[in-house]
Amino acid sequence: MNLTSFFTELKRRNVVRMAGLYLVGAWLLVQVAGTLLPVFDAPAWVMKTVVALLAVGLVPALIFAWAFELTPAGLKRDEDVTPGESIAPQTARRMNRLIIAVLLLALGYFGFDKFVLTPRREAALVAATEKSVAARPASAATPAINAKSIAVLPFVNMSADAGNQYFSDGISEELLNALVHVDGIAVASRTSSFAYRGSPLGTTAIAAALKVGYIVEGSVRKSGDKVRITAQLIDALHDRHLFSQTYDRDLTDIFAIQDEIANAVVAALRGTLA
């Protein structure tokens, strides 16, 4: 069987349609699971198991579609189906309609999640944090925050390629590493700071939650061999910028770029705390 015949056979046996239907259905299931599982406080491994099972299930589904055909008499092995018994074209049309229906359902869920569920979750998170901060007694809230403390939030990846997130995270981690070695300042852990990736909360609310006086945040835009990095140092207690700088560099040595930004932020911080 040559390649052309193989692809023709894949289409005749509706294997391609099965792949499309399975992938769209699996994506929809993952999205629904991602919404429902946190409601029941399900551990992280449950979601990973769901994704793994769906990924593993693709191959058996395609093999099944290749080996069997649905006939008026029920499922039969493909080689046992005579041309007169075959209803593959009718099955193909049904699968096309089913794929369209599942796609519409997936798009509907995507829109509902983006424009209804996500804003509600973000609003609830903001309200809960603000209520928690406001409920603290004034006498107790001030000592809870160490004025000489800082958190480095994950830099936002503004590049079109989501794969550049590793570079943005590297900038944040290098800054955190440099700040750890500054005498007289406490640095919030990476785990605590990175938990606020993409958070709708403002820097003042995040600083209050992390109990720090300063916040470092920024963004990274990478295109080809060029990179633009914006870094900001914020006095969260007084809600003011102490340092903001944009760096346009050639991407020849990412470690040198990270060191340059880290040193600039540390210098600004030393001047503030001096």
N, C-alpha and C positions, 0 to 999 in steps of 0.2 A: 504493500500500500504506500503510494507516494504521498507527499505532504498535502497536495491539493485534494486528493481523495480522502485523506484523513480529516481535513477541516470540513469537507462536505459531509462526511459521516458524523462528525461532531454536531453539525447543524441539524442533520436528519434525525438524530437520536435526541435532540433537544438538550444536549449537554451544556451548550453555551447559555441557553435560557435558564437552565437549572442553576448555573453559576451565578448569573445575575440575580435571580430570585433569592438564592441563598445569601448572597452578600448584602443585598438590601435588607432582607429580613433580619440578618445577624446584626447589622448596624442599628436597626430599630430596637432590637432586644437589648443591645448594650446601652443605648440611650435611656431606655425605660428603666433598666436595672440601675444605672447611675443615678437616677432620680429617686427610685423607691428604696434601694438598699440603705442609704443614709438615714431614712425615716425610721427604719427598724434597728438602727445602730449596728448594722452588720459589719463584721471585721473586714479589713482590706482584702484578705485572701479570698473572700467570697466573690468579689468582683473579678479578681484575677482568674479564679476558677471558671467563671462564666465565659470570660473572653477566651481562655485556653480551650475550653470544650467546644465553643463555636468555631474556633480556628481549626481544631482537629477534625471537626465534623464535616468540613468542606470536602475533603478528599473522598470519604465514604459516599457522600451525596452525589458527587460526580461519577464515581464508579457505578453506583446504583443506576443513575440515569443512562450510562453507557450500556450496561448489561441487560437492563429490563425495559420493557415497553408496556404501557397500559393499553389493553384492548377491551372490547365489549365483554370478553370472557374473563377479564381480570388481568393481573400482572403475569407476563410471560417473559421468558428469556428472549432477547432480541432475535437470536438465530432461529427460534422456534416459531416466529410470527411470519405468516405468509403475507404476500402483498395484499391479498384480499381482506385480511384481518386488520392490517395496520391502520391505525387512526392517528398516526404521528402528526399530520397537518392540523387536525382538529385539536390535538393536545397542545400543539405549538400556539395556536390562537388563544386557547384558554390560559396558557402560561403567560402569554403577552399581556392579556387583560389582568392577570393576577399581579404581574410585575408592576404594571401601571398603578393598580390599586394600592399596592404596598408602598410604591414610591410616593404617591399622594399622601398616604398615611404618615410616611416618614417626614415629608415636607411639612405636613400639618403639625406634627409633634415638634419638629425643629422650631417652627415659628412660635408655637405655644410656649416652649421652654425659653426661647430667647426673649420674647416680648411680654410674657406673663410670669412664668416661674422664676427666672433669673432676677428680674427687678424686685420681686417680692422677697427672695432670699437675701439680696443685697440690702434692701430697706430694713429687713428684720435684723440683720447683722449690725448695721449702723445704729439702729435704735437701741439694741441691746448693749452695745459698747458705750454709747453716749449715756445711757441710763446708769450703767455700772460706774462710769467715771463721775457722773453728777451725784450719785448716791453716796460717794465717799465723803466722810466728814472732812472739812477743810483742814483741821489740825492733823488728821491722819494722812491726807492725800499728799501734802508737801513732802514729809519725810520719806514717803514711799519711793519718790523719784530721786535718784542720785544725779545731781546736776552735772557731775563729771562722768557721764556715761553716754554711750553711743550705740546705735544699731545701724548696720548696713543692709538696706533693703535690696532685693535682687534687681539689677538694672533691667529695664524694659528692652526687649529685643524689637526694634522698629524695622528690621530688615524684612524683605518679602519672604525669605527662606526661614522657616521655623527652625531649621537645623542649626542656625547661628545662635541659638539660645545658649549653647555651651560657651561661646565666647563672652556673651553678656554675663553669664554666671561666673566666668573666670575673672572678669573685672571686679565683680562684687566680692568674690572670695579673696582676691589679692588685696583689696582695700581692707577687708576684715583682718587679714593676716598682718598687714602693716600696722593697723591700729592696736592690735593686741600687744605689740611691743612698745607702745607709748606709755611711759610711766605716768601713774596717777589717773588713768582713765579706765573705766570698766566697759567692756564690750559685750553686747548681747550675743548669744550663741547663734551660729548659722541656722540651726534648726528653727529657733524661735523667730528670727528675722525673715527667713525664707517662707515661713508659714503665711506671710502677708503678701505673697506674690499675687498681683492682680486684685488686691483688696480695694473695695470702694471707699474704705475709710481714709480720712485725711491724715496728714503726718502727725498732727497733734494727738488725735485719738490713738494712732498706732504707737506713738511714743509713750502715751499714758499706759497702754496695755503692756508694753515691754518694760515700763518703768525706767526710761532713759531720757536724758536731757537733749540729746542731739540725734539727728537722723541724716544719713547719707543716702541719696537716691540719684538715679540718673537714667539715661537711655543710650542705646547703641544702635547705630545704623551702618550696616556693612554692605558694600556693593563692589564686587570684584576684588581689586587689590586696594581699595580705599575704605577707610573707616572713619565715622564721625561719632565721637563719644561726648556726651554732656554729663557732667558730674555736679552735684549740688550738695552743699552742707547746710543744714537747717537747724537753727536754734528752736527746738520744739516747744520749750517752755514759754518763749516769747513770740513764737510763730513768725520768725524772720529769717531771711537768707543771709548766711555769713560768707558763702563762697559759691560761685557758679561760673563754670568755665566750659567752653566747647573746644574739643580737640579734633582737628582734621589731620589725619596721618595716613601714610602709606602702610599697608599691612605687611611690612617686611619682618617685623619682630614683635609679635603680640606681647611677649613678656616685657619688653622695654616700654611699650605703651602702657601696660598695666602698672609698672613701677613708677612711671612719670606721673600718672594720675594719683596713685596712692601717696606719693611724696608731696604732691601739691595739696591734697586734702589734709594730710597730717600736719603740714606746715601751717595751714589756715587754722587748724584746730589748736595747735600749740600756741599760736598768737592769741587766740580767743581765751584760752585757759591760763595764759601767763599772768 
